[in-house]
């Protein structure tokens, strides 16, 4: 599974926004400059984030965006889902008669990939923007070892 630029950029932009503590609303131009993301792309993402209640827009001089809630109350999966990103690890549509192989039925590994998608969703649900900012994510996989360590 590969998370698209939409989801990755939304998380990066909101982490940037959350990192500005004492300042008022932050402009998209400031985020675009710091994160090297196109301002027009940010406008599209923030429109969706605002519609889903993740950020609030402030109009007028000195306007910009701010988080709608503390960073500790916004989880990563909420951000990804707000920008229409799907966390799918199976090739088939669950509501279709056509299976993973393009015919009827599911592939032999369907349950493996489906369960992986559920684990990714649960993991991203358990991580907040605050966790990302405070670097509390690395090592949360517990006893899992990287493939390189298995040699």
Buried (B, 14 or more C-beta within 10 A) or exposed (E): EEBEEBBBBBBBBBBBBBEBEEEEBBBBEBBBEBBEBEEEBBEBBBEBBBEBEBBBBBEEEEEBBBBBEEBEEBBBBBBBBBBEBEBBBBEBEEEEEEBBEEEEEBBEEBEEBBEBBEEBBEBBEEBBBBBBBEEEBEEEEEEEEEEEEEE
